[in-house]
């Protein structure tokens, strides 16, 4: 630098003397390779020459006085598509923007270098073909012959940054690849023995990213391109088996903290699990191969996540885990059969669910587990009601109520819903509604919002049957608000359907169509079998509506994110969409 500006020497004083009082900007690129040695020299220059301004690019801060950091995030999707197409059309002039191009930009994390390297392959591989080969992105994406060695491939670029790390940083970098999604600091400490200084250094060097969650707490993650490289380092190390085991054990701890089962009387907290969903799945994937009992315990701990969020995945998980001849403790097997049955029921496979509930009940009886017996007796009662056997449903619900009353409230309360629905089916609407309402209010008293939301949805449909639109709207909105807070998409299908019927009955086909379009799109996406089995009966009025306003709203609803459509309902059910 001193030579370029004609300074008499290379020290800060000589450079400052050459600059004098002239306002001067010095641009220094890729300074990370010169740190930390360069930092004090640059600090001395700034101090000696107040008129100078340094514009420095580096993968980590200088950490000197007066420094202002400007983080350069990956490109947004729109800019990433523009860059890719601009570079790709240099070799394929007729390349058009497409869904595959957008997905390619997302999968490459919006990294400009990655997009440029992908564009260089466009003459040989179309965007769709590139997507199919991204599992080997570190090597398949190569630059031109005149590219800097550091930028010749993605692997070379990341390896260059990796080689600048000290040993502790390299070890933590590799271990953090065990996280498929984002993670909290405390989780990294428990799983990877992360310390604050090393984690902060990886963050400074842009090998980790940071964001705040809804509660304002920091969470960290790796761009997938960087994580792929880190995962190679992890799997090549002796630490890999233990890191994966600790990760799976931590996911079990988190799942249990969300209390998503009926094994105690603590309200569930589904958002805790949804925040860790990628890593819960990663823990299950590893444990299913390497530690099957741990995998089954984790799958069971996620019982309500499967029923509310991913019933088909739950079925597949339990089919794989219970389909082997592994010997599991009887109590774990009973709980697994119960959770498996719940996922089957939500997938619309009620006969199979009933069989597994009966099998689980038999194991609980052998164990003499009163809570388990009461819970599974209620489950079998629900299956009987769903299959139209009202008398058996009543008898079993009364038996479960006797076993659980004043002892196991989270088993006692759901029986009022079964008994109430049986009465309604038999024509005693008032007494049946009163029982459903009683269960809802008991759940409210206990803070059991999960169950409360479902019963408020039931009350909304009962109010619709009575023609009480005000009551249907009130209970439907309260249910939907709770379901949004819990991330419970399955029950929200029912609540938003009830609100669509309210809007249509009030002469608001635009909103009715919007809500119903969102329900249709979510139902098709999630394939909730239980919803499909009941939607015609519950939604006949809106499903057959064909007015222009309804059809236009329906198309809008199909394009909206499901929770965005729910937000429209929660904000107003009276104004035009």
GITA-V494051 format. One record per backbone hydrogen bond with DSSP energy under -1.0 kcal/mol. CO is the residue of the C=O (numbers start at 1). NH is the residue of the N-H. Records with the same first field share a line. If there is no record, write none. Layout:
CO = NH + NH
//
This chain:
1 = 5
2 = 7
11 = 15
12 = 16
13 = 17
14 = 18
15 = 19
16 = 20
19 = 22
24 = 53
26 = 55
28 = 57
31 = 34
32 = 35
34 = 38
36 = 39
38 = 42
39 = 43
40 = 44
41 = 45
42 = 46
43 = 47
44 = 48
45 = 49
49 = 52
51 = 24
53 = 26
55 = 28
57 = 31
64 = 67
76 = 80
77 = 81
78 = 82
79 = 83
80 = 84
81 = 85
82 = 86
83 = 87
84 = 88
85 = 89
87 = 90
88 = 91 + 92
92 = 95
98 = 102
99 = 103
100 = 104
101 = 105
102 = 106
103 = 107
104 = 108
105 = 110
106 = 109
108 = 111
110 = 75
111 = 115
112 = 116
113 = 117
114 = 118
115 = 119
116 = 120
118 = 121
119 = 122
121 = 124 + 125
126 = 130
127 = 131
128 = 132
130 = 133
131 = 134
133 = 136
134 = 137
136 = 139 + 140
137 = 141
138 = 155
141 = 154
144 = 147
148 = 151
149 = 152
152 = 143
153 = 157
154 = 158
155 = 159
156 = 160
157 = 161
158 = 162
159 = 163
162 = 165
166 = 170
167 = 171
168 = 172
169 = 173
170 = 174
171 = 175
172 = 176
174 = 177
175 = 178
176 = 179
183 = 220
184 = 188
185 = 189
186 = 190
187 = 191
188 = 192 + 194
189 = 193
195 = 199
196 = 200
197 = 201
198 = 202
199 = 203
200 = 204
201 = 205
202 = 207 + 208
203 = 206
209 = 221
211 = 219
213 = 216
217 = 213
219 = 211
220 = 183
221 = 209
223 = 227
224 = 228
225 = 229
226 = 230
227 = 231
228 = 232
229 = 233
230 = 234
231 = 235
232 = 236
234 = 237
239 = 243
240 = 244
241 = 245
242 = 246
243 = 247
244 = 248
245 = 249
246 = 250
247 = 251
248 = 252
249 = 253
250 = 254
251 = 255
252 = 256
253 = 257
254 = 258
256 = 259
258 = 269
260 = 304
269 = 272
270 = 274
271 = 275
273 = 276
274 = 277
276 = 280
277 = 281
278 = 282
279 = 283
280 = 284
281 = 285
282 = 286
283 = 287
284 = 288
286 = 289 + 290
287 = 291
291 = 295
292 = 296
293 = 297
294 = 298
295 = 299
296 = 300
297 = 301
300 = 303
302 = 306
303 = 307
304 = 308
305 = 309 + 310
308 = 490
310 = 314
311 = 315
312 = 316
313 = 317
314 = 318
315 = 319
316 = 320
317 = 321
318 = 322
329 = 333
330 = 334
331 = 335
332 = 336
333 = 337
334 = 338
335 = 339
336 = 340
337 = 341
338 = 342
339 = 343
340 = 344
341 = 345
342 = 346
343 = 347
344 = 349
345 = 348
346 = 530
348 = 350
349 = 353
350 = 354
351 = 355
352 = 356
353 = 357
354 = 358
355 = 359
356 = 360
357 = 361
358 = 362
359 = 363
360 = 364
361 = 365
362 = 366
363 = 367
364 = 369
369 = 373
370 = 374
371 = 375
372 = 376
373 = 377
374 = 378
375 = 379
376 = 380
377 = 381
378 = 382
379 = 383
380 = 384
381 = 385
382 = 386
383 = 387
384 = 389
385 = 388
388 = 390
389 = 393
390 = 394
391 = 395
392 = 396
393 = 397
394 = 398
395 = 399
396 = 400
397 = 401
398 = 402
399 = 403
400 = 404
401 = 405
404 = 407 + 408
408 = 411 + 412
409 = 413
412 = 415
413 = 416
414 = 418
415 = 419
416 = 420
417 = 421
418 = 422
419 = 423
420 = 424
421 = 425
422 = 426
423 = 428
424 = 427
427 = 429
428 = 432
429 = 433
430 = 434
431 = 435
432 = 436
433 = 437
434 = 438
435 = 439
436 = 440
437 = 441
438 = 442
439 = 443
440 = 444
441 = 445
442 = 446
443 = 448
444 = 447
447 = 449
448 = 452
449 = 453
450 = 454
451 = 455
452 = 456
453 = 457
454 = 458
455 = 459
456 = 460
457 = 461
458 = 462
459 = 463
460 = 464
461 = 465
462 = 466
463 = 468
467 = 469
468 = 472
469 = 473
470 = 474
471 = 475
472 = 476
473 = 477
474 = 478
475 = 479
476 = 480
477 = 481
478 = 482
479 = 483
480 = 484
481 = 485
482 = 486
483 = 488
487 = 489
488 = 492
489 = 493
491 = 495
492 = 496
493 = 497
494 = 498
495 = 499
496 = 500
497 = 501
498 = 502
499 = 503
500 = 504
501 = 505
502 = 506
503 = 508
504 = 507
508 = 512
509 = 513
510 = 514
511 = 515
512 = 516
513 = 517
514 = 518
515 = 519
516 = 520
517 = 521
518 = 522
519 = 523
520 = 524
521 = 525
522 = 526
523 = 527
528 = 532
529 = 533
531 = 535
534 = 538
535 = 539
539 = 543
540 = 544
547 = 551
548 = 552
549 = 553
550 = 554
551 = 555
552 = 556
553 = 557
554 = 558
556 = 560
561 = 565
562 = 566
563 = 567
564 = 568
565 = 569
566 = 570
567 = 571
568 = 572
//
